[in-house]
Amino acid sequence: MGRRIPDWAISALLLLVAPGLALVLPAPSSDTRELLSWGLHPALSTPKQPPLMQWMGFLVMRFAWPTTFWCALLTQALNAAGLAYVYKTLRLWSGAGEAGLATLLLAGAVYFLGAPVAFALNADILQFPFWAAMLFYALAAFETGRARHWAGLAVSFALAFYAKYTVALFVVSLAAASLMVPAYRRVWRDKRLYLTAAAGALLIAPHLVAARHSGAVGHATGTLLLSGDLSYRLKNLSELALGFLAYLAPAWMFLAAAGFRGEWRGALAGQPAAQFVRAVAAAALVLLLVLVLGLGFKYPSRYDSPFLFLAWLAAASCIRFDPARLGVARAWMIRAAGGFALALLVGGWIVYGVFTLHPRQQEPLVEAAARLQAEWRSRFACGPAYVMGDFWSAYGLGVSMVPPRPGVHLIEMDGDPGYDPALRARQGAILIYRDHIEAREAHAVFPDLDLKSPERLTLPFAPTLSRKAMMTYEYVFIPPGGC
């Protein structure tokens, strides 16, 4: 009998599905384009979010190429680290076989197979690895009291904070859980907890100072709609539930099938670590419900990102696999997860590569950027300093140029990192929109700009054999004044 393939190796193969799908969906999606453009001018704060996703954009722009493939690959590398922490947490109350299988099933969920294509390096998806690290280091510190675990907790908290302010909710959940689990209440008398809190505060201080004059906090609080009616709140509640059901759908189904086959039974793990995980998940859910139903928090399903692993860990702490059936369960679950992943990959290639198209992620950015640059160089000796226009065109076409140019979304230009009106005046800019230039937006910035005869560029979507539609841009050149 051949050697058994380790669970971690199978999980790694599952994580490669998203970069594989990115080969046929190469154009970065919305937020990914923005963070790549902002990554050209990395800073300690951004107008919308803490800066970690901007720093990830810098890494891609500096060392790779701004396509979904590289963004998804970096995302999955971070997710692999997060899954490693999930496994380490599961090992605190379960055996290696059960922990490995639970981690493998999580890796085979839709969230890890497909979501990184659309959400690559987005602030929401970036939270998972650092939250997973925080949970493990908190448990390890409570159990062992070792300095390296307390230090790991401080560093992972800081990274999670630099990803998104939602970590505050997670910190409250951890604190509440430590009070609910008797074995961990003693931690509040441990001076190392307060030293860790001080270290975490020190690590995030540079951002807090830089964010005083940014719009990041206002952007975060702007997601609350206290005046929202009941239907609005219930819609957001349905989005919350949708994420937990849809993104983890294969994992839930495989687990349900294994239960039907009698391969596991319900049994609450009694170790303090398991109790703590269940308490954290419960506290986080309560806080989410308060935000969504009580405060009118606008909640798209992708916000479930860092909470999915908590739900999965809590579920795993409530079941116990039959040791005699674990090997059988592992074998068929791996085949099922692998088959689903392969079907998703091949199906994506066929659907988007042959029969249809994705108007955002198959946009011909590279060819359009090259043609615009060639035309610009034939007319002017310098520039353009920026690509300006709608959200999609400005960011997507700007980062696709060689060398890349920053994008400027006209209706948010005051907050775009690195935007300098004087530089734009000296080196000029390209004003471009998908379909048609929005004259009202353009004239709000350039009141004297002639938009009577804009130029147009029409290209086929790529890479796909489908020719059902073409991508058209409308643009004007704003000539440089200092060449």
QUIPE-V615330 format. One record per pair of residues at least 6 apart in sequence whose C-alpha atoms are under 8 Angstrom apart, sorted by the first residue. I is the first residue (numbers start at 0). J is the second residue. D is the distance in Angstrom with one decimal. If there is no record, write none. Layout:
<<I/J/D> <I/J/D>>
This chain:
<<6/99/5.7> <6/100/6.8> <6/103/6.2> <7/99/7.4> <7/103/7.2> <9/103/7.2> <10/102/7.7> <10/103/5.2> <10/106/5.6> <10/107/7.2> <11/79/7.2> <13/106/6.4> <13/107/6.0> <13/111/8.0> <13/112/6.6> <13/337/7.3> <13/340/6.7> <14/75/6.1> <14/79/7.6> <14/106/6.7> <14/107/7.8> <14/111/6.4> <14/112/6.2> <15/72/7.6> <15/75/7.5> <15/112/7.8> <16/112/5.7> <16/113/7.3> <16/340/6.8> <16/341/7.8> <16/344/6.2> <17/71/6.5> <17/72/7.8> <17/111/7.5> <17/112/5.4> <17/113/5.3> <17/114/7.6> <17/115/6.2> <17/116/5.8> <17/344/8.0> <18/67/7.5> <18/68/5.0> <18/69/7.5> <18/71/5.5> <18/72/5.7> <18/116/7.2> <19/68/7.5> <19/344/6.9> <20/113/7.8> <20/116/7.2> <20/344/5.9> <20/347/6.5> <20/348/6.8> <21/67/5.5> <21/68/4.9> <21/71/7.4> <21/116/6.1> <22/67/7.8> <22/68/6.3> <23/347/7.8> <23/348/6.1> <23/351/6.7> <23/352/6.2> <23/361/7.5> <23/462/6.1> <23/463/7.5> <24/67/7.0> <24/116/7.8> <24/351/7.7> <24/357/7.5> <24/360/5.0> <24/361/5.4> <24/462/7.7> <25/66/5.4> <25/67/5.0> <25/68/6.4> <25/360/5.9> <25/361/6.2> <26/66/5.6> <26/67/5.8> <26/359/7.0> <26/360/4.3> <26/361/5.6> <26/362/6.0> <26/363/7.6> <26/364/6.9> <26/395/7.8> <27/65/7.5> <27/66/5.7> <27/67/4.8> <27/117/7.6> <27/119/7.9> <27/359/7.9> <27/360/5.9> <27/395/7.4> <28/67/7.8> <28/116/8.0> <28/117/5.7> <28/118/7.3> <28/119/7.9> <28/359/6.5> <28/360/5.9> <29/390/7.7> <29/391/6.5> <30/118/7.5> <30/121/6.4> <31/56/8.0> <31/70/8.0> <31/118/7.0> <31/119/6.1> <31/120/6.5> <31/121/6.3> <32/391/7.5> <32/394/5.4> <32/395/5.5> <32/398/7.7> <33/390/7.9> <33/394/5.7> <33/395/7.8> <33/406/7.9> <34/52/6.2> <34/53/5.0> <34/55/7.9> <34/56/5.4> <34/121/7.9> <35/53/6.8> <35/55/7.9> <35/56/4.3> <35/57/6.6> <35/59/7.4> <35/60/6.7> <35/65/7.0> <35/394/7.8> <35/398/6.9> <36/56/7.4> <36/394/5.8> <36/395/8.0> <36/397/7.3> <36/398/5.9> <36/404/7.8> <36/405/5.4> <36/406/5.9> <37/53/5.9> <37/56/7.2> <37/57/7.8> <37/405/7.2> <37/415/7.4> <37/416/6.1> <38/53/4.8> <38/54/5.9> <38/55/7.2> <38/56/4.5> <38/57/4.0> <38/58/7.7> <38/60/7.0> <39/56/7.7> <39/57/5.9> <39/60/7.1> <39/405/6.8> <40/57/7.7> <40/416/6.3> <40/417/5.9> <41/50/7.8> <41/53/6.3> <41/54/6.0> <41/57/6.6> <42/50/6.8> <42/53/7.9> <42/54/7.9> <42/416/8.0> <43/49/7.6> <43/50/5.8> <43/205/7.0> <43/206/5.3> <43/209/6.1> <43/210/7.7> <44/50/5.2> <44/206/6.0> <44/209/5.9> <44/210/5.5> <44/213/7.0> <44/215/7.7> <45/53/8.0> <45/210/7.6> <45/213/6.6> <45/214/7.5> <45/215/6.4> <45/414/7.8> <45/416/7.0> <46/213/5.3> <46/214/4.6> <46/215/4.9> <46/218/7.7> <46/414/5.5> <46/415/7.2> <46/416/8.0> <47/214/6.1> <47/215/4.3> <47/216/7.6> <47/218/5.6> <47/219/7.4> <48/122/7.6> <48/162/7.6> <48/163/6.4> <48/164/7.9> <48/215/5.2> <48/216/7.9> <48/218/7.7> <48/219/7.8> <49/160/7.4> <49/161/5.0> <49/162/5.8> <49/163/5.8> <49/164/7.3> <49/206/7.5> <49/215/7.0> <50/161/5.9> <50/162/6.7> <51/122/7.5> <51/158/7.6> <51/161/5.2> <51/162/4.9> <52/120/6.0> <52/121/6.3> <52/122/5.7> <52/125/7.4> <52/162/6.5> <55/120/6.9> <56/120/7.7> <59/65/6.4> <59/69/6.9> <59/70/6.8> <63/69/6.8> <65/398/6.7> <65/399/6.7> <67/116/6.6> <67/119/7.1> <70/119/5.6> <70/120/6.4> <71/115/5.6> <71/116/6.0> <71/119/5.2> <71/120/7.3> <73/120/7.7> <74/115/6.8> <74/119/6.0> <74/120/5.6> <74/124/7.9> <74/125/7.4> <75/111/7.8> <75/115/7.4> <77/125/7.7> <77/128/6.1> <78/111/7.9> <78/127/7.1> <78/128/5.7> <79/128/7.9> <80/128/6.1> <81/127/6.4> <81/128/3.7> <81/129/6.9> <81/130/8.0> <81/131/5.5> <81/132/6.7> <82/102/6.6> <82/106/7.4> <82/128/7.3> <82/131/7.7> <84/128/7.8> <84/131/5.7> <84/132/5.7> <84/135/6.3> <85/102/6.7> <85/131/6.2> <85/135/7.6> <85/308/7.6> <85/312/7.7> <86/98/5.8> <86/99/6.5> <86/101/8.0> <86/102/5.9> <87/135/7.0> <88/134/7.7> <88/135/5.4> <88/138/8.0> <89/98/5.3> <89/312/7.2> <90/98/5.9> <91/272/6.5> <91/273/7.8> <92/268/6.9> <92/270/6.2> <92/272/6.9> <92/273/6.5> <92/316/7.9> <96/325/7.6> <97/320/7.1> <97/325/7.6> <100/329/6.5> <101/315/7.1> <104/249/7.9> <104/250/5.4> <104/332/7.9> <104/336/7.3> <105/111/7.8> <105/247/7.4> <105/250/6.2> <105/308/7.7> <105/311/7.5> <106/112/7.4> <107/249/7.2> <107/250/7.0> <107/336/5.8> <107/337/7.8> <107/340/7.1> <108/246/6.2> <108/247/5.0> <108/248/6.6> <108/249/5.5> <108/250/5.6> <109/245/7.4> <109/246/4.8> <109/247/6.0> <109/248/7.0> <109/249/7.0> <110/246/4.7> <110/247/6.6> <110/304/8.0> <112/340/6.9> <115/124/7.6> <118/124/6.7> <122/162/5.5> <122/163/6.1> <123/162/7.7> <123/163/7.2> <123/301/7.0> <123/302/6.0> <123/304/5.9> <123/305/7.1> <124/304/5.7> <124/305/7.1> <125/159/8.0> <125/162/6.2> <126/159/5.7> <126/162/6.0> <126/163/7.0> <126/304/7.4> <126/305/5.7> <127/304/6.6> <127/305/4.5> <127/306/7.9> <127/308/7.8> <129/155/5.3> <129/156/7.0> <129/158/6.4> <129/159/5.2> <130/155/7.3> <130/156/7.5> <130/159/6.5> <130/166/7.7> <130/169/7.8> <130/305/6.8> <131/308/7.7> <132/151/7.8> <132/152/7.4> <132/155/6.1> <133/151/7.5> <133/152/5.3> <133/155/5.5> <133/156/6.2> <134/173/8.0> <136/148/5.2> <136/149/6.8> <136/151/6.0> <136/152/5.1> <137/148/7.3> <137/149/7.3> <137/152/6.0> <138/272/6.5> <139/145/7.9> <139/148/6.1> <140/146/7.7> <140/148/5.0> <140/149/5.6> <141/183/6.5> <141/186/6.6> <149/191/7.3> <149/192/7.6> <149/195/6.1> <150/195/6.8> <152/195/7.4> <153/195/5.6> <153/196/6.9> <153/198/6.2> <153/199/4.7> <154/199/6.7> <154/202/7.7> <156/166/7.6> <156/199/6.6> <157/199/5.8> <157/200/7.8> <157/202/6.0> <157/203/5.8> <159/166/6.2> <160/166/5.8> <160/167/7.8> <160/203/7.3> <161/203/7.4> <161/206/7.8> <164/219/8.0> <168/283/7.0> <168/286/7.2> <169/283/6.6> <172/278/8.0> <172/279/5.2> <172/280/7.6> <172/282/5.1> <172/283/5.4> <173/279/5.7> <175/278/7.8> <175/279/7.3> <175/282/6.9> <176/275/5.8> <176/276/7.8> <176/278/4.9> <176/279/5.2> <176/282/7.1> <177/183/5.4> <177/184/5.7> <177/186/7.8> <177/275/6.8> <178/184/5.3> <179/275/7.8> <179/278/7.0> <180/271/6.8> <180/274/6.6> <180/275/6.1> <180/278/7.8> <182/271/6.4> <183/271/7.7> <186/192/6.9> <210/216/7.8> <213/414/7.9> <214/414/7.8> <222/296/5.7> <222/297/5.4> <223/294/6.2> <223/295/5.4> <223/296/4.4> <223/297/6.2> <224/294/6.6> <224/295/4.7> <224/296/6.1> <224/297/7.2> <225/293/7.9> <225/294/5.3> <225/295/5.2> <225/296/8.0> <226/295/7.4> <227/295/5.8> <231/295/7.7> <232/291/6.2> <232/292/5.4> <232/295/5.8> <232/296/7.7> <233/292/7.3> <235/291/6.5> <235/296/7.5> <235/297/6.2> <235/298/5.1> <235/299/6.8> <236/288/7.7> <236/291/6.4> <236/292/7.2> <236/298/7.6> <238/298/6.5> <238/299/5.7> <238/300/4.7> <239/298/6.7> <239/299/7.1> <239/300/5.3> <239/302/7.7> <239/303/6.5> <240/300/7.7> <241/300/6.3> <242/300/4.8> <242/301/6.6> <242/303/5.8> <242/304/8.0> <243/303/6.9> <243/307/6.3> <243/310/8.0> <247/307/7.5> <249/336/7.5> <253/332/6.6> <253/335/7.9> <257/263/6.7> <257/328/6.7> <258/264/6.8> <262/320/5.8> <262/321/5.6> <262/324/5.6> <262/325/6.9> <262/328/6.7> <263/318/6.5> <263/319/5.4> <263/320/4.0> <263/321/5.4> <264/318/5.6> <264/319/5.5> <264/320/6.5> <264/321/7.6> <265/317/5.9> <265/318/4.4> <265/319/6.3> <266/316/7.9> <266/317/5.2> <266/318/4.8> <266/319/5.8> <267/316/6.0> <267/317/4.3> <267/318/6.3> <268/274/7.4> <268/316/5.4> <268/317/6.2> <268/318/7.6> <273/313/7.6> <273/316/5.8> <276/309/7.2> <276/312/7.0> <276/313/5.9> <277/312/7.8> <277/313/4.9> <277/316/7.6> <279/309/7.6> <280/306/7.8> <280/309/5.5> <280/310/6.1> <280/313/6.6> <283/306/7.8> <290/296/5.4> <291/297/7.0> <291/298/7.1> <350/356/7.7> <351/357/6.7> <351/463/6.3> <352/462/6.4> <352/463/4.2> <352/464/6.0> <352/465/7.3> <353/463/5.6> <353/464/4.8> <353/465/5.5> <354/463/7.9> <354/464/7.0> <354/465/5.4> <355/463/7.6> <355/465/5.5> <355/467/7.5> <356/460/7.3> <356/463/6.7> <356/465/6.6> <358/460/7.5> <361/460/5.6> <361/461/5.2> <361/462/6.5> <361/463/7.8> <362/460/5.4> <362/461/6.4> <362/470/7.0> <363/458/6.9> <363/459/6.9> <363/460/5.5> <363/461/5.7> <363/470/7.5> <364/395/6.5> <364/396/5.7> <364/399/6.4> <365/396/7.4> <365/399/5.5> <365/400/7.2> <367/396/7.3> <367/456/7.7> <367/458/7.5> <368/396/5.4> <368/397/7.4> <368/399/6.0> <368/400/5.4> <369/400/6.5> <369/401/7.9> <372/400/7.2> <375/383/7.7> <375/476/7.8> <379/478/7.6> <379/479/7.5> <379/482/7.8> <380/482/6.1> <381/426/5.9> <381/479/7.2> <381/482/5.8> <382/426/4.5> <382/427/5.9> <382/428/7.1> <382/479/6.9> <383/404/7.7> <383/423/7.7> <383/426/5.5> <383/427/5.1> <383/428/4.7> <383/429/6.6> <383/479/7.4> <384/404/6.5> <384/405/7.5> <384/422/6.6> <384/423/5.5> <384/426/5.3> <384/427/5.8> <384/428/5.5> <385/397/7.1> <385/404/5.5> <385/405/5.3> <385/406/5.8> <385/407/6.8> <385/423/6.8> <385/427/7.3> <385/428/4.9> <385/429/6.6> <386/393/5.1> <386/394/7.4> <386/396/7.2> <386/397/5.4> <386/404/6.6> <386/405/6.5> <386/406/4.9> <386/407/6.2> <386/428/5.7> <386/429/4.9> <386/430/6.2> <386/431/7.3> <387/393/4.9> <387/406/5.8> <387/407/4.7> <387/408/6.0> <387/409/6.4> <387/428/6.9> <387/429/5.9> <387/430/4.7> <387/431/6.2> <388/407/6.6> <388/408/5.4> <388/409/5.4> <388/430/5.4> <388/431/5.0> <388/432/5.5> <388/436/7.9> <388/441/7.7> <389/408/5.5> <389/409/6.6> <389/431/7.2> <389/432/5.4> <389/433/7.3> <390/407/7.9> <390/408/5.2> <390/409/8.0> <391/433/7.7> <392/431/6.5> <392/432/5.8> <392/433/6.3> <393/406/4.6> <393/407/5.7> <393/408/6.1> <393/430/8.0> <393/431/6.9> <393/432/7.7> <394/405/7.0> <394/406/4.4> <394/407/6.9> <394/408/7.5> <395/406/7.6> <396/406/7.7> <397/403/5.8> <397/404/4.6> <397/405/5.5> <397/406/5.2> <398/404/5.7> <398/405/6.6> <398/406/7.3> <405/417/8.0> <407/415/6.4> <407/418/7.5> <408/415/7.7> <409/440/6.8> <409/441/7.3> <409/444/7.5> <410/440/6.8> <412/418/7.5> <423/479/7.5> <424/479/6.1> <424/480/5.8> <424/481/7.5> <425/479/5.2> <425/480/4.6> <425/481/4.3> <425/482/7.0> <426/478/7.3> <426/479/4.2> <426/480/6.3> <426/481/6.2> <426/482/6.8> <427/476/7.7> <427/477/5.3> <427/478/4.8> <427/479/3.8> <427/480/6.8> <428/476/6.3> <428/477/5.1> <428/478/6.8> <428/479/7.3> <429/474/7.0> <429/475/6.2> <429/476/4.8> <429/477/6.0> <430/474/5.5> <430/475/5.4> <430/476/6.2> <430/477/7.1> <431/472/6.6> <431/473/5.7> <431/474/4.2> <431/475/6.6> <432/472/5.7> <432/473/5.5> <432/474/6.4> <433/470/7.7> <433/471/6.2> <433/472/4.6> <433/473/6.4> <434/470/7.7> <434/471/5.3> <434/472/5.2> <434/473/6.0> <435/472/6.9> <435/473/5.4> <436/473/6.0> <436/474/7.0> <438/450/7.3> <441/448/7.9> <442/448/6.7> <450/475/7.6> <453/473/6.3> <453/474/5.6> <453/475/5.5> <454/473/5.7> <454/474/5.3> <454/475/6.2> <455/471/6.8> <455/472/5.6> <455/473/4.5> <455/474/6.3> <456/471/5.5> <456/472/5.2> <456/473/6.5> <457/469/6.4> <457/470/5.5> <457/471/4.2> <457/472/6.4> <458/469/5.6> <458/470/5.3> <458/471/6.5> <459/466/6.9> <459/468/7.0> <459/469/4.6> <459/470/5.9> <460/466/7.5> <460/468/7.3> <460/469/6.0> <460/470/6.3>>
